[in-house]
């Protein structure tokens, strides 16, 4: 094989042809062995983390019945160590970066079913970034990349405050970041848009990152529905309150923004990467 390949003229000239051919002859058997190990499908879900809370970075792969052959590695761009490594049915955290120590876990009892998701506890603002979920099984290997965003969001509570000058609605949410916009809507039971005046304030919480949001709506009348909407680029939360002459009905809703699934699988076999690397090695 080396003699045949030696007749090929690489772009660097004939002086390196013999060495090039012998390197190829050495690498080709490895390529043939690796060619039998295919790429497997690995999918990741763009995730959002709520500062100070528990979060899950979603990742799934083609299941394999042999737990001992499954290896899961989580890495983050710009971080020297690993985020988490799970192999042969247990964690391997010797190479884990200090930034993530004591804060990560995989769902060990679900790995056999194809769940490579990562639990991240006590989410920090700095956890945001690009993560890679890499999985190797007896069938092959694959990887997926996800963008992880962090912020703070919470559902608001709306209540009525009675005063000498009339009733006022208070909409309060304990934790938001980045600073959200707040708006109110007011409709009568007949569907008519009602005039309203609101006053919103923001208070920095103890950790000096998240904000407490408080908004007041004046001139509240009976037989109407009022909605407080709090929104930033991470989440949108609403608090509804229906006021009648006899009762008050409340409701809340929290919606996360732009959660789209994305799938990235390894597409080049290992021998392809070796052959691409060879010209660089010969030029050194």
C-alpha positions as CSV (number, residue, x, y, z in Angstrom):
1,X,0.0,0.0,0.0
2,X,2.8,2.4,0.9
3,X,4.5,1.9,-2.5
4,X,1.3,2.6,-4.4
5,X,0.6,5.7,-2.3
6,X,4.2,6.9,-2.7
7,X,3.4,7.4,-6.4
8,X,0.8,10.0,-5.4
9,X,2.2,13.6,-5.5
10,X,1.0,15.6,-2.6
11,X,1.0,19.4,-2.9
12,X,4.2,19.8,-0.9
13,X,6.5,18.3,-3.5
14,X,8.1,14.9,-4.1
15,X,10.5,15.2,-1.2
16,X,7.8,14.3,1.3
17,X,5.9,11.8,-0.8
18,X,7.5,8.8,0.7
19,X,6.8,10.0,4.3
20,X,3.3,10.9,3.3
21,X,2.7,7.5,1.9
22,X,4.0,5.7,4.9
23,X,1.8,7.9,7.2
24,X,-1.2,7.0,5.1
25,X,-0.4,3.4,5.2
26,X,-0.2,3.6,9.0
27,X,-3.5,5.5,9.4
28,X,-5.6,3.6,6.8
29,X,-6.1,0.4,9.0
30,X,-7.3,2.6,11.8
31,X,-9.7,4.3,9.4
32,X,-11.2,1.0,8.3
33,X,-11.7,-0.1,11.9
34,X,-13.4,3.2,12.8
35,X,-15.5,3.2,9.7
36,X,-17.7,0.5,11.3
37,X,-18.6,2.8,14.2
38,X,-21.3,5.1,12.9
39,X,-22.6,8.5,14.1
40,X,-25.6,8.3,16.5
41,X,-28.3,11.0,16.8
42,X,-27.9,13.3,19.7
43,X,-30.4,16.1,20.3
44,X,-30.2,19.1,22.6
45,X,-32.9,21.6,23.7
46,X,-32.1,25.3,24.0
47,X,-32.5,25.9,27.8
48,X,-33.2,28.7,30.2
49,X,-31.8,28.9,33.7
50,X,-33.5,30.8,36.6
51,X,-30.8,32.4,38.8
52,X,-30.5,30.7,42.1
53,X,-32.8,27.8,41.1
54,X,-32.4,24.3,39.7
55,X,-32.3,24.0,35.9
56,X,-32.1,21.2,33.4
57,X,-30.0,21.3,30.1
58,X,-31.9,18.9,27.9
59,X,-30.0,16.2,25.8
60,X,-31.2,12.9,24.4
61,X,-29.6,10.2,22.3
62,X,-30.3,6.8,20.6
63,X,-30.7,4.4,23.6
64,X,-28.3,1.5,24.1
65,X,-29.0,-1.5,26.3
66,X,-25.4,-1.7,27.5
67,X,-25.0,0.8,30.3
68,X,-21.3,0.0,30.6
69,X,-20.7,1.3,27.1
70,X,-22.4,4.6,27.5
71,X,-20.2,7.7,28.1
72,X,-21.7,11.2,28.5
73,X,-19.5,14.3,28.6
74,X,-20.8,17.9,29.1
75,X,-18.4,20.7,28.2
76,X,-18.8,24.5,28.0
77,X,-17.1,26.8,25.6
78,X,-14.4,28.9,27.3
79,X,-14.1,26.6,30.3
80,X,-10.9,24.5,30.6
81,X,-12.3,21.6,32.6
82,X,-15.4,19.5,32.0
83,X,-18.9,20.4,33.2
84,X,-19.7,16.8,33.9
85,X,-18.7,13.3,32.9
86,X,-20.7,10.1,33.3
87,X,-19.3,6.7,32.2
88,X,-20.0,3.1,32.9
89,X,-22.9,3.8,35.1
90,X,-21.3,6.3,37.4
91,X,-19.9,9.9,37.6
92,X,-16.3,10.6,36.7
93,X,-15.6,14.1,38.0
94,X,-11.8,14.2,38.2
95,X,-11.6,16.6,35.3
96,X,-14.6,18.7,36.4
97,X,-14.0,22.4,36.4
98,X,-14.2,24.1,39.8
99,X,-17.0,26.4,38.6
100,X,-19.4,23.4,38.5
101,X,-18.3,21.3,41.5
102,X,-21.1,20.2,43.6
103,X,-23.7,21.6,41.2
104,X,-24.2,19.0,38.5
105,X,-25.8,15.6,38.0
106,X,-27.2,13.4,35.3
107,X,-30.3,11.3,35.6
108,X,-28.5,8.0,36.1
109,X,-31.7,5.9,36.2
110,X,-32.8,7.4,32.8
111,X,-29.5,7.2,30.9
112,X,-30.3,3.6,29.7
113,X,-33.4,5.1,28.0
114,X,-31.4,7.7,26.1
115,X,-31.6,10.7,28.5
116,X,-28.2,12.5,28.8
117,X,-29.7,15.7,30.3
118,X,-27.7,17.6,32.9
119,X,-29.2,19.0,36.1
120,X,-27.6,22.3,37.2
121,X,-28.2,23.5,40.7
122,X,-27.9,27.0,42.1
123,X,-27.9,28.6,38.6
124,X,-25.5,31.6,38.3
125,X,-25.7,34.4,35.8
126,X,-22.2,33.4,34.5
127,X,-23.5,29.9,33.6
128,X,-24.9,31.3,30.4
129,X,-23.0,30.2,27.2
130,X,-22.5,27.4,24.7
131,X,-22.6,23.8,25.9
132,X,-21.8,20.6,24.1
133,X,-23.4,17.3,25.0
134,X,-21.3,14.4,23.7
135,X,-22.4,10.8,23.9
136,X,-20.6,7.5,23.0
137,X,-22.2,4.1,23.1
138,X,-21.5,0.7,21.6
139,X,-23.4,1.8,18.5
140,X,-21.3,4.9,17.9
141,X,-20.9,8.5,19.0
142,X,-22.5,11.9,18.5
143,X,-22.7,15.4,19.9
144,X,-25.1,18.3,20.1
145,X,-24.6,21.9,21.0
146,X,-27.1,24.1,22.9
147,X,-27.2,27.7,23.9
148,X,-28.0,28.2,27.6
149,X,-29.4,31.5,28.7
150,X,-29.7,32.7,32.3
151,X,-32.0,35.2,33.9
152,X,-34.6,35.5,36.6
153,X,-38.4,35.3,36.3
154,X,-41.3,34.7,38.6
155,X,-45.1,34.7,38.5
156,X,-46.7,37.9,39.8
157,X,-49.3,38.2,42.5
158,X,-52.2,40.6,42.0
159,X,-54.3,41.8,44.9
160,X,-56.7,44.6,45.7
161,X,-55.9,47.4,48.1
162,X,-58.8,49.4,49.5
163,X,-58.2,53.1,50.2
164,X,-60.1,56.2,51.0
165,X,-59.6,57.5,47.4
166,X,-60.7,54.2,45.8
167,X,-59.5,50.7,45.1
168,X,-56.0,50.0,43.8
169,X,-54.5,46.9,42.3
170,X,-51.0,45.8,43.2
171,X,-49.0,43.5,40.9
172,X,-45.8,42.2,42.6
173,X,-43.2,39.7,41.4
174,X,-40.2,38.9,43.6
175,X,-37.3,38.1,41.1
176,X,-36.6,39.3,37.6
177,X,-33.5,39.9,35.5
178,X,-32.8,41.6,33.1
179,X,-35.1,44.4,34.1
180,X,-38.5,43.7,32.6
181,X,-41.2,45.9,31.1
182,X,-44.5,46.1,32.8
183,X,-47.9,46.9,31.3
184,X,-51.5,46.7,32.3
185,X,-54.7,46.0,30.3
186,X,-58.2,46.7,31.6
187,X,-61.5,45.6,30.0
188,X,-65.1,45.8,31.2
189,X,-67.3,42.8,31.0
190,X,-68.8,44.2,27.9
191,X,-65.3,44.2,26.2
192,X,-64.7,47.9,26.4
193,X,-61.1,49.0,27.0
194,X,-61.0,51.0,30.3
195,X,-58.7,53.9,31.0
196,X,-56.1,53.3,33.7
197,X,-53.0,54.8,35.2
198,X,-50.1,52.6,36.5
199,X,-47.0,53.3,38.5
200,X,-44.2,50.7,38.5
201,X,-41.0,50.5,40.7
202,X,-38.0,48.2,40.8
203,X,-36.1,47.2,43.9
204,X,-32.7,45.5,43.9
205,X,-32.7,42.3,45.9
206,X,-30.0,41.2,48.4
207,X,-27.8,39.4,45.9
208,X,-27.5,42.6,43.9
209,X,-28.6,41.0,40.6
210,X,-32.3,40.3,40.5
211,X,-35.1,42.9,40.9
212,X,-38.3,43.0,42.8
213,X,-41.1,44.4,40.6
214,X,-44.1,46.2,42.1
215,X,-46.7,47.9,40.0
216,X,-49.9,49.8,41.1
217,X,-53.0,50.4,39.1
218,X,-55.3,53.2,40.2
219,X,-59.0,53.9,39.6
220,X,-60.1,50.3,39.7
221,X,-63.8,49.7,39.0
222,X,-66.1,46.7,39.5
223,X,-67.2,44.3,36.8
224,X,-63.9,44.4,34.9
225,X,-60.9,42.2,34.2
226,X,-57.4,43.6,34.8
227,X,-54.1,42.0,33.5
228,X,-50.6,42.8,34.6
229,X,-47.9,41.7,32.1
230,X,-44.3,41.5,33.1
231,X,-41.9,40.6,30.2
232,X,-38.2,40.6,29.2
233,X,-36.2,38.6,26.7
234,X,-36.2,35.5,28.9
235,X,-39.8,35.1,30.0
236,X,-43.3,36.6,30.0
237,X,-45.6,36.4,33.0
238,X,-49.2,37.6,33.5
239,X,-51.4,38.1,36.4
240,X,-55.2,38.4,35.9
241,X,-57.8,39.6,38.3
242,X,-61.5,39.8,37.7
243,X,-63.3,42.2,40.0
244,X,-67.1,42.1,40.5
245,X,-69.5,43.5,43.1
246,X,-69.4,40.2,44.9
247,X,-66.1,38.4,44.3
248,X,-62.5,38.6,43.1
249,X,-61.1,35.9,40.8
250,X,-57.3,35.6,40.1
251,X,-55.1,33.7,37.7
252,X,-51.4,33.6,36.7
253,X,-49.4,32.4,33.8
254,X,-45.6,32.1,33.1
255,X,-44.2,31.5,29.6
256,X,-40.6,31.1,28.7
257,X,-39.4,32.8,25.5
258,X,-37.9,31.1,22.4
259,X,-37.3,27.5,23.5
260,X,-36.5,25.8,20.2
261,X,-35.1,22.3,19.7
262,X,-31.9,22.0,17.8
263,X,-30.1,18.8,16.7
264,X,-26.4,18.4,15.8
265,X,-24.8,15.1,15.2
266,X,-21.2,14.2,14.4
267,X,-20.9,13.8,10.6
268,X,-17.3,13.1,9.9
269,X,-15.7,9.7,11.0
270,X,-12.5,9.9,13.0
271,X,-10.3,8.7,10.1
272,X,-11.5,11.7,8.1
273,X,-10.2,14.1,10.8
274,X,-6.9,12.2,10.9
275,X,-6.4,12.6,7.2
276,X,-7.2,16.3,7.4
277,X,-4.7,16.6,10.2
278,X,-1.9,14.8,8.3
279,X,-0.8,17.7,6.0
280,X,-0.5,20.0,9.1
281,X,1.7,17.4,10.9
282,X,4.0,17.1,7.8
283,X,4.4,20.8,7.6
284,X,5.6,21.3,11.2
